[in-house]
């Protein structure tokens, strides 16, 4: 039986056959992807300290991402840090990466990092994000929000919303077109992105509507009761065991109760009308699959627009790094790039002052 400190004892691709606790059928992991997934077995119950250590490079400076390492890889960019007032008298820090000397106001990607809402920082996963934005001239604004359990929901979402409002209000000085802001988030950042878009709609700020939202493998539902939650309770890189524990850090004793609001867990929203158009994707073999599909379906039900992808045989964050040897990874990255180009380059013209 796995413990909270030892790696899961079976290959993820064979978990359904080897783990006696798995008693319901579930999709199988893509056979080309399986060796890669099985090579990185994690503890079944991911602790806050473990996740924060992982996000910090695992103690290896070579894997630490910060402004200096990003600019070293992308020397054509500038980085400026802004500190703004947060919703509770706290300070919210924003990192702005922009091409040097742009000819005109650019679209912006407002980025909210992942980490289950309990780990990571504003530099987490910025390099692969910039790879997605190759050939797109834009500004990236990345927000540093407070983490759980030190700050319970909706505090982190309120931080992200405050940064979004500030970005739009200060668009001119940042070299941003306020009508061309796309909110983007992965995993645990995605509920904060979705909540910020709900807040923007309900509070009618920013005054210029957000153009679009990109929710990648989104952690949307604190109830953890869907079919996919049950299928991947065990034997998955981000298991149902870990998912419930993370939501417990975010919400405390209110997790799963009727006290949870849509700003704390966006799947609680009943009205998804008048939202920015969305791109939502999920892996077939992850707990977040069915809540993501349901969120997309509810957007359609409420006449909002969404492009939805469920990647067959994939696991959580399977496409975090491009891998030309895995066709499924290439397909997922291509879909994201195509959507971003449609949102941020409506004329489809490539730019020489891009993130590449």
C-alpha positions as CSV (number, residue, x, y, z in Angstrom):
1,X,0.0,0.0,0.0
2,X,1.5,3.4,-1.0
3,X,2.3,5.9,1.7
4,X,2.4,9.7,1.5
5,X,6.2,9.7,1.2
6,X,7.0,6.9,-1.2
7,X,6.4,6.7,-4.9
8,X,3.3,4.9,-6.2
9,X,4.4,1.2,-6.4
10,X,3.1,0.3,-9.8
11,X,3.6,1.7,-13.3
12,X,0.7,4.0,-13.9
13,X,0.0,2.3,-17.3
14,X,-0.6,-1.0,-15.4
15,X,-2.3,0.3,-12.3
16,X,-5.7,-1.0,-13.2
17,X,-4.3,-4.5,-13.4
18,X,-2.0,-4.4,-10.4
19,X,-3.7,-2.2,-7.8
20,X,-6.6,-4.1,-6.2
21,X,-8.2,-0.9,-5.0
22,X,-9.1,0.0,-8.6
23,X,-12.4,-1.8,-9.2
24,X,-14.0,0.2,-12.0
25,X,-13.1,0.2,-15.7
26,X,-11.1,3.2,-17.0
27,X,-9.4,4.3,-20.2
28,X,-5.9,3.0,-20.8
29,X,-2.8,5.2,-21.2
30,X,-1.6,5.7,-24.7
31,X,1.1,3.0,-25.3
32,X,3.6,5.5,-26.8
33,X,3.2,7.8,-23.8
34,X,3.2,5.1,-21.2
35,X,7.0,4.6,-20.8
36,X,7.5,8.3,-20.2
37,X,4.6,8.5,-17.7
38,X,5.8,5.3,-15.9
39,X,9.4,6.7,-15.5
40,X,8.2,9.5,-13.1
41,X,6.2,7.8,-10.3
42,X,5.1,10.3,-7.7
43,X,3.7,9.7,-4.1
44,X,0.0,8.9,-4.2
45,X,-0.7,11.7,-1.7
46,X,1.3,14.8,-2.7
47,X,2.1,16.9,0.4
48,X,2.3,20.7,0.3
49,X,6.1,20.6,1.1
50,X,6.7,18.1,-1.7
51,X,4.8,20.1,-4.3
52,X,6.6,23.3,-3.2
53,X,9.9,21.6,-3.4
54,X,9.1,20.3,-6.9
55,X,8.0,23.7,-8.0
56,X,11.2,25.2,-6.7
57,X,13.4,22.9,-8.8
58,X,13.7,20.1,-6.3
59,X,16.8,21.8,-4.8
60,X,18.6,21.8,-8.1
61,X,19.5,25.3,-9.2
62,X,19.7,24.0,-12.8
63,X,15.9,23.5,-12.8
64,X,15.0,26.8,-11.1
65,X,13.0,29.2,-13.3
66,X,13.2,32.9,-12.6
67,X,13.4,36.2,-14.5
68,X,17.1,35.9,-15.1
69,X,16.8,32.3,-16.6
70,X,13.9,33.4,-18.7
71,X,15.7,36.4,-20.1
72,X,18.8,34.4,-20.8
73,X,16.8,32.0,-23.0
74,X,14.7,34.9,-24.5
75,X,17.2,37.8,-24.8
76,X,14.8,39.8,-27.0
77,X,12.4,40.3,-24.1
78,X,12.3,42.8,-21.3
79,X,11.1,42.1,-17.7
80,X,9.5,44.6,-15.4
81,X,8.1,43.8,-12.0
82,X,5.0,45.7,-10.7
83,X,3.7,45.6,-7.1
84,X,0.0,46.5,-6.6
85,X,-2.4,46.6,-3.8
86,X,-4.3,43.3,-3.2
87,X,-7.8,42.7,-2.0
88,X,-6.9,42.3,1.7
89,X,-4.2,44.9,2.1
90,X,-1.7,42.5,0.7
91,X,0.7,43.1,-2.1
92,X,0.2,41.4,-5.5
93,X,3.3,41.2,-7.7
94,X,3.1,41.0,-11.5
95,X,5.9,40.1,-13.9
96,X,5.6,41.7,-17.3
97,X,7.6,40.1,-20.2
98,X,7.5,42.1,-23.4
99,X,9.3,42.3,-26.7
100,X,11.8,45.2,-26.9
101,X,10.6,48.3,-28.7
102,X,7.3,47.0,-30.1
103,X,5.8,49.0,-33.0
104,X,2.3,49.1,-31.6
105,X,0.1,48.0,-28.6
106,X,0.2,44.2,-28.4
107,X,-2.2,41.5,-27.3
108,X,-1.5,40.2,-23.8
109,X,-1.6,36.8,-22.2
110,X,-2.5,37.1,-18.5
111,X,-0.9,34.0,-17.0
112,X,-1.9,32.3,-13.7
113,X,0.5,29.5,-12.7
114,X,-0.5,26.0,-11.7
115,X,0.4,24.0,-8.6
116,X,-2.9,22.9,-7.1
117,X,-3.3,26.5,-5.6
118,X,-0.8,25.4,-3.0
119,X,2.6,25.7,-4.8
120,X,4.4,27.5,-7.6
121,X,5.2,31.1,-8.4
122,X,4.7,33.6,-11.2
123,X,7.7,32.1,-13.1
124,X,6.5,28.5,-13.0
125,X,6.1,27.0,-16.5
126,X,6.8,30.3,-18.2
127,X,9.3,28.8,-20.7
128,X,6.9,26.2,-22.2
129,X,4.2,28.9,-22.3
130,X,6.5,31.1,-24.3
131,X,7.1,28.2,-26.7
132,X,3.4,28.0,-27.2
133,X,3.4,31.7,-28.2
134,X,6.1,31.4,-30.9
135,X,5.4,33.6,-33.8
136,X,2.9,35.7,-31.7
137,X,3.9,39.2,-30.8
138,X,2.5,39.7,-27.3
139,X,3.1,40.7,-23.8
140,X,3.0,38.1,-21.0
141,X,1.7,39.3,-17.6
142,X,2.2,36.7,-14.8
143,X,0.6,37.1,-11.4
144,X,2.0,36.1,-8.0
145,X,-1.0,35.1,-5.9
146,X,-1.2,34.0,-2.3
147,X,-1.2,30.2,-1.8
148,X,-3.3,27.8,0.3
149,X,-3.5,26.7,3.0
150,X,-2.1,30.0,4.3
151,X,-4.7,31.8,2.2
152,X,-8.0,30.1,1.7
153,X,-10.2,30.6,-1.3
154,X,-11.4,33.0,-2.7
155,X,-8.2,34.9,-1.6
156,X,-6.0,33.6,-4.4
157,X,-8.7,34.2,-7.1
158,X,-9.2,37.8,-5.7
159,X,-5.5,38.4,-6.1
160,X,-5.6,37.2,-9.7
161,X,-8.6,39.3,-10.4
162,X,-7.0,42.4,-8.9
163,X,-4.0,41.9,-11.2
164,X,-6.2,41.5,-14.2
165,X,-8.1,44.7,-13.5
166,X,-4.8,46.5,-12.9
167,X,-3.4,45.2,-16.2
168,X,-6.4,46.3,-18.2
169,X,-6.5,49.8,-16.5
170,X,-2.7,50.2,-17.2
171,X,-2.7,48.7,-20.6
172,X,-1.5,51.8,-22.4
173,X,1.7,52.1,-20.2
174,X,2.3,48.4,-20.5
175,X,2.1,48.4,-24.3
176,X,-1.0,46.3,-24.3
177,X,-4.2,46.6,-26.3
178,X,-6.9,46.2,-23.5
179,X,-9.3,44.6,-25.9
180,X,-6.9,41.8,-26.7
181,X,-6.3,40.3,-23.2
182,X,-6.4,36.5,-23.0
183,X,-6.4,34.8,-19.5
184,X,-4.5,31.6,-19.5
185,X,-3.9,29.0,-16.7
186,X,-2.9,25.4,-16.2
187,X,-4.2,22.9,-13.6
188,X,-4.6,24.6,-10.2
189,X,-4.3,28.0,-11.8
190,X,-7.3,27.4,-14.0
191,X,-10.0,27.7,-11.3
192,X,-8.4,31.1,-10.4
193,X,-8.6,32.1,-14.1
194,X,-12.2,30.9,-14.5
195,X,-13.1,32.7,-11.2
196,X,-11.4,35.9,-12.3
197,X,-13.4,35.8,-15.5
198,X,-16.6,35.3,-13.5
199,X,-15.7,38.2,-11.3
200,X,-14.9,40.4,-14.3
201,X,-18.4,39.6,-15.7
202,X,-20.3,40.1,-12.5
203,X,-18.4,43.3,-11.3
204,X,-18.2,44.8,-14.8
205,X,-14.5,45.4,-14.4
206,X,-12.3,45.6,-16.4
207,X,-14.4,48.0,-18.3
208,X,-13.0,46.6,-21.5
209,X,-14.2,42.9,-21.6
210,X,-11.6,40.2,-21.4
211,X,-11.2,38.6,-24.9
212,X,-10.8,34.9,-24.1
213,X,-9.8,32.4,-21.4
214,X,-7.7,29.3,-21.8
215,X,-8.2,26.6,-19.1
216,X,-5.7,23.7,-19.5
217,X,-6.4,20.5,-17.5
218,X,-8.4,22.7,-15.1
219,X,-9.0,21.9,-11.4
220,X,-12.6,23.1,-11.3
221,X,-14.6,21.0,-8.9
222,X,-14.1,20.6,-5.1
223,X,-16.7,17.9,-4.8
224,X,-14.5,15.3,-6.5
225,X,-17.5,13.0,-7.2
226,X,-17.4,12.7,-11.0
227,X,-16.8,9.5,-12.9
228,X,-13.3,10.5,-13.8
229,X,-12.6,11.4,-10.1
230,X,-13.6,7.8,-9.2
231,X,-11.8,6.2,-12.1
232,X,-8.5,7.8,-11.2
233,X,-8.8,7.8,-7.4
234,X,-5.6,5.7,-7.4
235,X,-2.8,5.0,-9.9
236,X,-2.5,8.5,-11.6
237,X,0.1,11.2,-11.4
238,X,-2.4,13.6,-9.7
239,X,-4.7,11.1,-8.0
240,X,-8.1,11.5,-6.5
241,X,-6.4,11.2,-3.1
242,X,-4.2,14.1,-3.8
243,X,-7.0,16.1,-5.5
244,X,-9.2,16.0,-2.4
245,X,-6.4,16.8,-0.1
246,X,-5.4,19.9,-2.2
247,X,-9.0,21.1,-2.2
248,X,-9.1,20.6,1.5
249,X,-6.1,23.0,1.8
250,X,-7.9,25.5,-0.4
251,X,-11.3,25.3,1.2
252,X,-10.8,23.8,4.7
253,X,-13.9,22.1,6.2
254,X,-16.2,23.7,3.7
255,X,-14.9,21.4,0.8
256,X,-17.8,19.6,-0.8
257,X,-20.5,21.5,1.1
258,X,-23.1,23.9,-0.2
259,X,-21.1,26.8,1.4
260,X,-18.6,26.8,-1.5
261,X,-19.2,29.6,-4.0
262,X,-18.4,29.8,-7.7
263,X,-15.5,32.2,-6.9
264,X,-14.0,29.4,-4.8
265,X,-14.7,26.5,-7.2
266,X,-15.9,27.6,-10.6
267,X,-17.8,24.3,-11.2
268,X,-20.3,25.6,-8.7
269,X,-21.4,28.3,-11.1
270,X,-24.9,27.8,-12.5
271,X,-24.8,30.7,-14.9
272,X,-21.9,30.6,-17.4
273,X,-23.4,33.2,-19.8
274,X,-21.6,36.2,-21.2
275,X,-18.2,34.8,-20.5
276,X,-15.0,35.3,-22.6
277,X,-14.8,32.6,-25.2
278,X,-12.8,29.6,-24.0
279,X,-10.4,26.9,-24.8
280,X,-10.7,24.0,-22.4
281,X,-8.7,20.8,-22.6
282,X,-8.2,17.7,-20.3
283,X,-6.5,14.4,-20.5
284,X,-8.7,11.3,-20.8
285,X,-6.9,9.6,-17.9
286,X,-7.1,12.2,-15.2
287,X,-9.5,13.3,-12.5
288,X,-10.1,16.7,-14.0
289,X,-11.6,15.2,-17.3
290,X,-15.3,15.2,-16.5
291,X,-15.5,18.5,-14.6
292,X,-13.8,20.1,-17.5
293,X,-16.2,18.6,-20.0
294,X,-19.2,19.6,-17.8
295,X,-17.9,23.2,-17.6
296,X,-17.6,23.4,-21.4
297,X,-21.1,21.9,-21.7
298,X,-22.5,24.4,-19.3
299,X,-20.9,27.3,-21.2
300,X,-22.6,26.0,-24.3
301,X,-25.9,25.7,-22.5
302,X,-25.6,29.3,-21.4
303,X,-24.7,30.4,-25.0
304,X,-21.0,31.1,-24.3
305,X,-18.5,29.7,-26.7
306,X,-15.9,27.1,-26.0
307,X,-13.4,24.9,-27.9
308,X,-13.1,21.6,-26.0
309,X,-10.4,18.9,-26.3
310,X,-10.1,15.6,-24.4
311,X,-6.8,14.0,-25.3
312,X,-7.2,10.2,-25.5
313,X,-4.9,8.0,-23.5
314,X,-3.3,11.1,-21.9
315,X,-2.5,11.9,-18.2
316,X,-2.4,15.1,-16.3
317,X,0.1,17.6,-17.9
318,X,1.3,15.1,-20.4
319,X,2.2,17.8,-22.9
320,X,4.0,20.1,-20.4
321,X,7.1,19.5,-22.6
322,X,7.0,19.1,-26.3
323,X,8.2,15.6,-27.4
324,X,8.4,14.9,-31.2
325,X,8.5,11.2,-30.4
326,X,4.9,11.3,-29.0
327,X,2.3,12.2,-31.7
328,X,-0.3,12.8,-29.0
329,X,1.8,15.5,-27.4
330,X,2.4,17.2,-30.8
331,X,-1.4,17.2,-31.5
332,X,-2.2,18.8,-28.2
333,X,0.5,21.5,-28.5
334,X,-0.6,22.2,-32.1
335,X,-4.2,22.7,-31.0
336,X,-3.2,25.2,-28.3
337,X,-0.9,27.2,-30.7
338,X,-3.6,27.3,-33.3
339,X,-6.2,28.7,-30.9
340,X,-3.8,31.2,-29.4
341,X,-3.0,32.4,-32.9
342,X,-6.7,32.8,-33.7
343,X,-7.3,34.8,-30.5
344,X,-4.1,36.9,-30.6
345,X,-3.4,37.2,-34.4
346,X,-6.8,37.6,-36.0
347,X,-5.2,38.3,-39.4
348,X,-3.1,35.2,-39.1
349,X,0.1,37.1,-40.0
350,X,3.3,35.9,-38.4
351,X,5.4,38.5,-36.5
352,X,9.1,38.9,-36.3
353,X,8.8,40.3,-32.7
354,X,7.4,37.3,-31.1
355,X,8.0,35.2,-28.0
356,X,10.2,32.8,-30.0
